[in-house]
Amino acid sequence: MRRKSSLALYRMAIVAVLSALGVVLMLYVKIPYPLASWCEIEISDLTVVVGYVLTGFPGALSIAFIKTLIHLLVMPTNGFGGAPYVGDLAALLSSLLYLLAIEVLNRVFHLFRKGFLFRLLAYVLLALFVSLGMTLLNMLFITPSFLAPGYTTCFDSEAVKGVEESLGQMGFPFSYPIIILAVYIPFNLLKSALILALYEVLFNTLFFRLMKNNAIVLSLTGKEKDKKNVLTEGLSVETGKKKQKESDRINRS
Protein backbone atom coordinates (compact mmCIF):
# COMPACT_ATOMS: atom_id res chain seq x y z
CA MET A 1 0.00 0.00 0.00
CA ARG A 2 2.82 2.39 0.89
CA ARG A 3 4.55 1.68 -2.42
CA LYS A 4 1.36 2.35 -4.37
CA SER A 5 0.91 5.62 -2.50
CA SER A 6 4.50 6.63 -3.23
CA LEU A 7 4.09 5.77 -6.90
CA ALA A 8 0.89 7.86 -7.11
CA LEU A 9 2.60 10.84 -5.46
CA TYR A 10 5.58 10.43 -7.78
CA ARG A 11 3.36 10.50 -10.83
CA MET A 12 1.37 13.49 -9.59
CA ALA A 13 4.59 15.40 -8.95
CA ILE A 14 5.94 14.55 -12.40
CA VAL A 15 2.66 15.62 -14.04
CA ALA A 16 2.71 18.93 -12.15
CA VAL A 17 6.36 19.69 -12.99
CA LEU A 18 6.05 18.77 -16.67
CA SER A 19 2.78 20.70 -17.02
CA ALA A 20 4.47 23.81 -15.61
CA LEU A 21 7.46 23.28 -17.90
CA GLY A 22 5.11 22.88 -20.85
CA VAL A 23 3.49 26.24 -20.08
CA VAL A 24 6.90 27.91 -19.88
CA LEU A 25 7.89 26.43 -23.23
CA MET A 26 4.61 27.56 -24.79
CA LEU A 27 5.08 31.10 -23.50
CA TYR A 28 8.77 31.76 -23.95
CA VAL A 29 10.39 29.23 -26.29
CA LYS A 30 9.23 30.01 -29.80
CA ILE A 31 11.44 29.62 -32.84
CA PRO A 32 10.53 31.65 -35.95
CA TYR A 33 9.83 29.62 -39.05
CA PRO A 34 11.61 31.46 -41.90
CA LEU A 35 9.44 30.10 -44.72
CA ALA A 36 6.19 31.42 -43.18
CA SER A 37 6.38 34.46 -40.91
CA TRP A 38 3.07 33.67 -39.13
CA CYS A 39 4.30 30.25 -37.96
CA GLU A 40 6.39 29.70 -34.85
CA ILE A 41 7.92 26.43 -33.70
CA GLU A 42 7.19 25.69 -30.05
CA ILE A 43 8.40 22.51 -28.38
CA SER A 44 6.02 22.06 -25.44
CA ASP A 45 4.98 18.67 -26.82
CA LEU A 46 8.37 17.47 -25.57
CA THR A 47 6.90 17.47 -22.05
CA VAL A 48 4.07 15.21 -23.21
CA VAL A 49 6.53 12.70 -24.70
CA VAL A 50 8.61 12.68 -21.51
CA GLY A 51 5.43 12.47 -19.45
CA TYR A 52 4.39 9.34 -21.32
CA VAL A 53 7.70 7.71 -20.42
CA LEU A 54 7.57 8.61 -16.74
CA THR A 55 3.86 8.38 -15.97
CA GLY A 56 2.22 6.42 -18.79
CA PHE A 57 -0.62 7.43 -21.09
CA PRO A 58 -3.00 8.85 -18.41
CA GLY A 59 -0.31 11.09 -16.94
CA ALA A 60 0.80 12.34 -20.35
CA LEU A 61 -2.81 13.02 -21.31
CA SER A 62 -3.19 15.06 -18.11
CA ILE A 63 -0.06 17.05 -18.98
CA ALA A 64 -1.45 17.83 -22.45
CA PHE A 65 -4.70 19.21 -21.04
CA ILE A 66 -3.21 20.99 -18.02
CA LYS A 67 -0.51 22.88 -19.91
CA THR A 68 -3.00 23.95 -22.56
CA LEU A 69 -5.57 25.09 -20.00
CA ILE A 70 -3.02 27.07 -17.96
CA HIS A 71 -1.64 28.72 -21.10
CA LEU A 72 -5.17 29.57 -22.17
CA LEU A 73 -5.86 31.23 -18.81
CA VAL A 74 -2.51 33.03 -18.59
CA MET A 75 -2.22 34.24 -22.15
CA PRO A 76 -5.32 33.70 -24.32
CA THR A 77 -4.53 34.08 -27.99
CA ASN A 78 -6.79 34.56 -30.96
CA GLY A 79 -4.40 34.11 -33.85
CA PHE A 80 -4.51 37.06 -36.24
CA GLY A 81 -7.65 38.39 -34.58
CA GLY A 82 -9.40 35.15 -35.51
CA ALA A 83 -11.42 32.59 -33.61
CA PRO A 84 -10.87 32.62 -29.84
CA TYR A 85 -8.33 30.14 -28.46
CA VAL A 86 -7.76 28.44 -31.80
CA GLY A 87 -4.01 28.43 -31.12
CA ASP A 88 -4.48 26.61 -27.83
CA LEU A 89 -6.82 24.14 -29.49
CA ALA A 90 -4.21 23.47 -32.17
CA ALA A 91 -1.56 22.91 -29.47
CA LEU A 92 -3.82 20.44 -27.66
CA LEU A 93 -4.58 18.54 -30.85
CA SER A 94 -0.87 18.32 -31.60
CA SER A 95 -0.22 16.81 -28.17
CA LEU A 96 -3.04 14.31 -28.63
CA LEU A 97 -1.62 13.23 -31.99
CA TYR A 98 1.75 12.60 -30.36
CA LEU A 99 0.13 10.50 -27.65
CA LEU A 100 -1.96 8.50 -30.12
CA ALA A 101 1.05 7.70 -32.30
CA ILE A 102 3.29 6.85 -29.34
CA GLU A 103 0.66 4.58 -27.80
CA VAL A 104 0.23 2.63 -31.04
CA LEU A 105 3.95 2.40 -31.83
CA ASN A 106 4.78 1.41 -28.26
CA ARG A 107 1.90 -0.88 -27.30
CA VAL A 108 1.13 -2.50 -30.65
CA PHE A 109 4.45 -2.58 -32.52
CA HIS A 110 6.84 -2.30 -29.53
CA LEU A 111 9.29 -0.35 -31.69
CA PHE A 112 10.68 1.68 -28.80
CA ARG A 113 12.05 -1.42 -27.07
CA LYS A 114 13.84 -3.14 -29.95
CA GLY A 115 17.06 -1.18 -30.10
CA PHE A 116 18.20 2.10 -31.59
CA LEU A 117 17.35 1.41 -35.24
CA PHE A 118 13.78 0.44 -34.45
CA ARG A 119 13.49 3.45 -32.15
CA LEU A 120 14.74 5.64 -35.00
CA LEU A 121 12.12 4.09 -37.29
CA ALA A 122 9.49 4.85 -34.65
CA TYR A 123 10.62 8.48 -34.53
CA VAL A 124 10.28 8.76 -38.32
CA LEU A 125 6.79 7.22 -38.30
CA LEU A 126 5.79 9.40 -35.35
CA ALA A 127 6.98 12.58 -37.08
CA LEU A 128 5.17 11.67 -40.30
CA PHE A 129 1.92 10.86 -38.49
CA VAL A 130 1.89 14.07 -36.46
CA SER A 131 2.94 16.20 -39.43
CA LEU A 132 0.30 14.80 -41.76
CA GLY A 133 -2.34 14.97 -39.02
CA MET A 134 -1.63 18.60 -38.16
CA THR A 135 -1.45 19.54 -41.84
CA LEU A 136 -4.86 17.98 -42.41
CA LEU A 137 -6.31 19.77 -39.37
CA ASN A 138 -4.86 23.06 -40.57
CA MET A 139 -6.47 22.51 -43.94
CA LEU A 140 -9.83 21.54 -42.42
CA PHE A 141 -10.32 24.33 -39.90
CA ILE A 142 -7.29 25.67 -38.00
CA THR A 143 -5.88 28.02 -40.64
CA PRO A 144 -9.28 29.41 -41.75
CA SER A 145 -10.24 29.93 -38.11
CA PHE A 146 -7.01 31.85 -37.45
CA LEU A 147 -8.04 34.43 -40.03
CA ALA A 148 -11.81 34.49 -39.49
CA PRO A 149 -13.76 36.16 -36.66
CA GLY A 150 -15.06 32.76 -35.57
CA TYR A 151 -14.49 29.07 -36.09
CA THR A 152 -14.91 27.99 -39.68
CA THR A 153 -13.79 25.26 -42.07
CA CYS A 154 -12.33 24.79 -45.52
CA PHE A 155 -15.86 24.20 -46.79
CA ASP A 156 -16.61 27.89 -46.27
CA SER A 157 -15.69 29.47 -49.60
CA GLU A 158 -15.48 32.97 -48.13
CA ALA A 159 -13.09 31.79 -45.42
CA VAL A 160 -10.91 30.02 -47.98
CA LYS A 161 -10.86 33.11 -50.16
CA GLY A 162 -9.84 35.18 -47.15
CA VAL A 163 -6.94 32.82 -46.45
CA GLU A 164 -5.78 32.99 -50.05
CA GLU A 165 -5.93 36.78 -50.07
CA SER A 166 -4.22 37.21 -46.70
CA LEU A 167 -1.43 34.78 -47.38
CA GLY A 168 -1.11 36.01 -50.94
CA GLN A 169 -0.12 39.38 -49.52
CA MET A 170 2.57 37.58 -47.49
CA GLY A 171 4.15 36.05 -50.57
CA PHE A 172 2.03 32.94 -51.11
CA PRO A 173 -0.06 33.65 -54.25
CA PHE A 174 -1.28 30.07 -54.61
CA SER A 175 -4.49 28.12 -54.21
CA TYR A 176 -5.61 27.12 -50.73
CA PRO A 177 -4.56 23.41 -50.83
CA ILE A 178 -1.13 24.24 -52.24
CA ILE A 179 -0.55 26.90 -49.57
CA ILE A 180 -1.45 24.51 -46.77
CA LEU A 181 0.62 21.60 -48.08
CA ALA A 182 3.64 23.73 -49.00
CA VAL A 183 3.72 25.52 -45.66
CA TYR A 184 2.59 23.03 -43.03
CA ILE A 185 4.12 19.73 -44.11
CA PRO A 186 7.74 20.96 -43.86
CA PHE A 187 6.85 23.09 -40.82
CA ASN A 188 5.36 20.18 -38.89
CA LEU A 189 8.13 17.80 -39.96
CA LEU A 190 10.75 20.26 -38.73
CA LYS A 191 8.91 20.77 -35.45
CA SER A 192 8.49 17.03 -34.86
CA ALA A 193 12.12 16.35 -35.75
CA LEU A 194 13.28 18.98 -33.26
CA ILE A 195 11.07 17.66 -30.45
CA LEU A 196 12.10 14.03 -30.98
CA ALA A 197 15.77 14.93 -31.35
CA LEU A 198 15.64 16.83 -28.07
CA TYR A 199 13.94 13.88 -26.41
CA GLU A 200 16.56 11.43 -27.69
CA VAL A 201 19.57 13.62 -26.86
CA LEU A 202 18.51 15.24 -23.59
CA PHE A 203 16.22 12.66 -22.05
CA ASN A 204 16.87 9.28 -23.58
CA THR A 205 20.65 9.64 -23.72
CA LEU A 206 21.48 11.84 -20.74
CA PHE A 207 18.75 12.04 -18.13
CA PHE A 208 17.55 8.47 -18.53
CA ARG A 209 21.02 7.07 -17.91
CA LEU A 210 21.18 9.01 -14.65
CA MET A 211 17.68 7.85 -13.76
CA LYS A 212 18.61 4.19 -14.21
CA ASN A 213 21.12 4.51 -11.37
CA ASN A 214 18.64 6.19 -9.03
CA ALA A 215 17.39 3.62 -6.51
CA ILE A 216 14.33 5.69 -5.64
CA VAL A 217 13.22 5.97 -9.25
CA LEU A 218 13.82 2.27 -9.82
CA SER A 219 11.74 1.38 -6.78
CA LEU A 220 8.91 3.58 -7.98
CA THR A 221 8.95 2.42 -11.60
CA GLY A 222 9.98 -1.17 -11.09
CA LYS A 223 6.65 -2.85 -11.85
CA GLU A 224 6.53 -4.70 -15.12
CA LYS A 225 3.40 -2.86 -16.23
CA ASP A 226 5.16 0.47 -15.67
CA LYS A 227 8.19 -0.62 -17.69
CA LYS A 228 6.00 -1.14 -20.73
CA ASN A 229 5.50 2.61 -20.98
CA VAL A 230 9.20 3.32 -21.52
CA LEU A 231 10.15 4.62 -24.99
CA THR A 232 13.66 3.23 -24.80
CA GLU A 233 15.51 0.00 -24.36
CA GLY A 234 17.22 1.56 -21.35
CA LEU A 235 15.37 1.00 -18.08
CA SER A 236 13.17 -1.95 -19.03
CA VAL A 237 15.91 -3.92 -20.77
CA GLU A 238 18.66 -3.18 -18.29
CA THR A 239 16.58 -4.04 -15.22
CA GLY A 240 15.35 -7.15 -17.00
CA LYS A 241 18.93 -8.25 -17.67
CA LYS A 242 19.90 -7.66 -14.05
CA LYS A 243 16.97 -9.75 -12.83
CA GLN A 244 17.81 -12.53 -15.30
CA LYS A 245 21.46 -12.59 -14.18
CA GLU A 246 20.39 -12.72 -10.55
CA SER A 247 17.99 -15.55 -11.30
CA ASP A 248 20.71 -17.49 -13.17
CA ARG A 249 23.13 -17.02 -10.30
CA ILE A 250 20.60 -18.36 -7.77
CA ASN A 251 19.79 -21.35 -9.97
CA ARG A 252 23.48 -22.24 -10.39
CA SER A 253 24.04 -22.08 -6.65
C-alpha positions as CSV (number, residue, x, y, z in Angstrom):
1,M,0.0,0.0,0.0
2,R,2.8,2.4,0.9
3,R,4.5,1.7,-2.4
4,K,1.4,2.4,-4.4
5,S,0.9,5.6,-2.5
6,S,4.5,6.6,-3.2
7,L,4.1,5.8,-6.9
8,A,0.9,7.9,-7.1
9,L,2.6,10.8,-5.5
10,Y,5.6,10.4,-7.8
11,R,3.4,10.5,-10.8
12,M,1.4,13.5,-9.6
13,A,4.6,15.4,-8.9
14,I,5.9,14.5,-12.4
15,V,2.7,15.6,-14.0
16,A,2.7,18.9,-12.2
17,V,6.4,19.7,-13.0
18,L,6.1,18.8,-16.7
19,S,2.8,20.7,-17.0
20,A,4.5,23.8,-15.6
21,L,7.5,23.3,-17.9
22,G,5.1,22.9,-20.8
23,V,3.5,26.2,-20.1
24,V,6.9,27.9,-19.9
25,L,7.9,26.4,-23.2
26,M,4.6,27.6,-24.8
27,L,5.1,31.1,-23.5
28,Y,8.8,31.8,-23.9
29,V,10.4,29.2,-26.3
30,K,9.2,30.0,-29.8
31,I,11.4,29.6,-32.8
32,P,10.5,31.7,-35.9
33,Y,9.8,29.6,-39.1
34,P,11.6,31.5,-41.9
35,L,9.4,30.1,-44.7
36,A,6.2,31.4,-43.2
37,S,6.4,34.5,-40.9
38,W,3.1,33.7,-39.1
39,C,4.3,30.3,-38.0
40,E,6.4,29.7,-34.8
41,I,7.9,26.4,-33.7
42,E,7.2,25.7,-30.0
43,I,8.4,22.5,-28.4
44,S,6.0,22.1,-25.4
45,D,5.0,18.7,-26.8
46,L,8.4,17.5,-25.6
47,T,6.9,17.5,-22.1
48,V,4.1,15.2,-23.2
49,V,6.5,12.7,-24.7
50,V,8.6,12.7,-21.5
51,G,5.4,12.5,-19.5
52,Y,4.4,9.3,-21.3
53,V,7.7,7.7,-20.4
54,L,7.6,8.6,-16.7
55,T,3.9,8.4,-16.0
56,G,2.2,6.4,-18.8
57,F,-0.6,7.4,-21.1
58,P,-3.0,8.8,-18.4
59,G,-0.3,11.1,-16.9
60,A,0.8,12.3,-20.4
61,L,-2.8,13.0,-21.3
62,S,-3.2,15.1,-18.1
63,I,-0.1,17.0,-19.0
64,A,-1.4,17.8,-22.4
65,F,-4.7,19.2,-21.0
66,I,-3.2,21.0,-18.0
67,K,-0.5,22.9,-19.9
68,T,-3.0,24.0,-22.6
69,L,-5.6,25.1,-20.0
70,I,-3.0,27.1,-18.0
71,H,-1.6,28.7,-21.1
72,L,-5.2,29.6,-22.2
73,L,-5.9,31.2,-18.8
74,V,-2.5,33.0,-18.6
75,M,-2.2,34.2,-22.2
76,P,-5.3,33.7,-24.3
77,T,-4.5,34.1,-28.0
78,N,-6.8,34.6,-31.0
79,G,-4.4,34.1,-33.9
80,F,-4.5,37.1,-36.2
81,G,-7.7,38.4,-34.6
82,G,-9.4,35.2,-35.5
83,A,-11.4,32.6,-33.6
84,P,-10.9,32.6,-29.8
85,Y,-8.3,30.1,-28.5
86,V,-7.8,28.4,-31.8
87,G,-4.0,28.4,-31.1
88,D,-4.5,26.6,-27.8
89,L,-6.8,24.1,-29.5
90,A,-4.2,23.5,-32.2
91,A,-1.6,22.9,-29.5
92,L,-3.8,20.4,-27.7
93,L,-4.6,18.5,-30.9
94,S,-0.9,18.3,-31.6
95,S,-0.2,16.8,-28.2
96,L,-3.0,14.3,-28.6
97,L,-1.6,13.2,-32.0
98,Y,1.8,12.6,-30.4
99,L,0.1,10.5,-27.7
100,L,-2.0,8.5,-30.1
101,A,1.1,7.7,-32.3
102,I,3.3,6.8,-29.3
103,E,0.7,4.6,-27.8
104,V,0.2,2.6,-31.0
105,L,4.0,2.4,-31.8
106,N,4.8,1.4,-28.3
107,R,1.9,-0.9,-27.3
108,V,1.1,-2.5,-30.6
109,F,4.4,-2.6,-32.5
110,H,6.8,-2.3,-29.5
111,L,9.3,-0.3,-31.7
112,F,10.7,1.7,-28.8
113,R,12.1,-1.4,-27.1
114,K,13.8,-3.1,-30.0
115,G,17.1,-1.2,-30.1
116,F,18.2,2.1,-31.6
117,L,17.4,1.4,-35.2
118,F,13.8,0.4,-34.4
119,R,13.5,3.4,-32.1
120,L,14.7,5.6,-35.0
121,L,12.1,4.1,-37.3
122,A,9.5,4.8,-34.7
123,Y,10.6,8.5,-34.5
124,V,10.3,8.8,-38.3
125,L,6.8,7.2,-38.3
126,L,5.8,9.4,-35.4
127,A,7.0,12.6,-37.1
128,L,5.2,11.7,-40.3
129,F,1.9,10.9,-38.5
130,V,1.9,14.1,-36.5
131,S,2.9,16.2,-39.4
132,L,0.3,14.8,-41.8
133,G,-2.3,15.0,-39.0
134,M,-1.6,18.6,-38.2
135,T,-1.4,19.5,-41.8
136,L,-4.9,18.0,-42.4
137,L,-6.3,19.8,-39.4
138,N,-4.9,23.1,-40.6
139,M,-6.5,22.5,-43.9
140,L,-9.8,21.5,-42.4
141,F,-10.3,24.3,-39.9
142,I,-7.3,25.7,-38.0
143,T,-5.9,28.0,-40.6
144,P,-9.3,29.4,-41.8
145,S,-10.2,29.9,-38.1
146,F,-7.0,31.8,-37.5
147,L,-8.0,34.4,-40.0
148,A,-11.8,34.5,-39.5
149,P,-13.8,36.2,-36.7
150,G,-15.1,32.8,-35.6
151,Y,-14.5,29.1,-36.1
152,T,-14.9,28.0,-39.7
153,T,-13.8,25.3,-42.1
154,C,-12.3,24.8,-45.5
155,F,-15.9,24.2,-46.8
156,D,-16.6,27.9,-46.3
157,S,-15.7,29.5,-49.6
158,E,-15.5,33.0,-48.1
159,A,-13.1,31.8,-45.4
160,V,-10.9,30.0,-48.0
161,K,-10.9,33.1,-50.2
162,G,-9.8,35.2,-47.2
163,V,-6.9,32.8,-46.4
164,E,-5.8,33.0,-50.1
165,E,-5.9,36.8,-50.1
166,S,-4.2,37.2,-46.7
167,L,-1.4,34.8,-47.4
168,G,-1.1,36.0,-50.9
169,Q,-0.1,39.4,-49.5
170,M,2.6,37.6,-47.5
171,G,4.1,36.1,-50.6
172,F,2.0,32.9,-51.1
173,P,-0.1,33.6,-54.2
174,F,-1.3,30.1,-54.6
175,S,-4.5,28.1,-54.2
176,Y,-5.6,27.1,-50.7
177,P,-4.6,23.4,-50.8
178,I,-1.1,24.2,-52.2
179,I,-0.5,26.9,-49.6
180,I,-1.4,24.5,-46.8
181,L,0.6,21.6,-48.1
182,A,3.6,23.7,-49.0
183,V,3.7,25.5,-45.7
184,Y,2.6,23.0,-43.0
185,I,4.1,19.7,-44.1
186,P,7.7,21.0,-43.9
187,F,6.8,23.1,-40.8
188,N,5.4,20.2,-38.9
189,L,8.1,17.8,-40.0
190,L,10.7,20.3,-38.7
191,K,8.9,20.8,-35.4
192,S,8.5,17.0,-34.9
193,A,12.1,16.3,-35.8
194,L,13.3,19.0,-33.3
195,I,11.1,17.7,-30.5
196,L,12.1,14.0,-31.0
197,A,15.8,14.9,-31.3
198,L,15.6,16.8,-28.1
199,Y,13.9,13.9,-26.4
200,E,16.6,11.4,-27.7
201,V,19.6,13.6,-26.9
202,L,18.5,15.2,-23.6
203,F,16.2,12.7,-22.0
204,N,16.9,9.3,-23.6
205,T,20.6,9.6,-23.7
206,L,21.5,11.8,-20.7
207,F,18.7,12.0,-18.1
208,F,17.5,8.5,-18.5
209,R,21.0,7.1,-17.9
210,L,21.2,9.0,-14.7
211,M,17.7,7.9,-13.8
212,K,18.6,4.2,-14.2
213,N,21.1,4.5,-11.4
214,N,18.6,6.2,-9.0
215,A,17.4,3.6,-6.5
216,I,14.3,5.7,-5.6
217,V,13.2,6.0,-9.2
218,L,13.8,2.3,-9.8
219,S,11.7,1.4,-6.8
220,L,8.9,3.6,-8.0
221,T,9.0,2.4,-11.6
222,G,10.0,-1.2,-11.1
223,K,6.7,-2.9,-11.8
224,E,6.5,-4.7,-15.1
225,K,3.4,-2.9,-16.2
226,D,5.2,0.5,-15.7
227,K,8.2,-0.6,-17.7
228,K,6.0,-1.1,-20.7
229,N,5.5,2.6,-21.0
230,V,9.2,3.3,-21.5
231,L,10.2,4.6,-25.0
232,T,13.7,3.2,-24.8
233,E,15.5,0.0,-24.4
234,G,17.2,1.6,-21.3
235,L,15.4,1.0,-18.1
236,S,13.2,-1.9,-19.0
237,V,15.9,-3.9,-20.8
238,E,18.7,-3.2,-18.3
239,T,16.6,-4.0,-15.2
240,G,15.3,-7.1,-17.0
241,K,18.9,-8.2,-17.7
242,K,19.9,-7.7,-14.0
243,K,17.0,-9.8,-12.8
244,Q,17.8,-12.5,-15.3
245,K,21.5,-12.6,-14.2
246,E,20.4,-12.7,-10.5
247,S,18.0,-15.6,-11.3
248,D,20.7,-17.5,-13.2
249,R,23.1,-17.0,-10.3
250,I,20.6,-18.4,-7.8
251,N,19.8,-21.4,-10.0
252,R,23.5,-22.2,-10.4
253,S,24.0,-22.1,-6.6
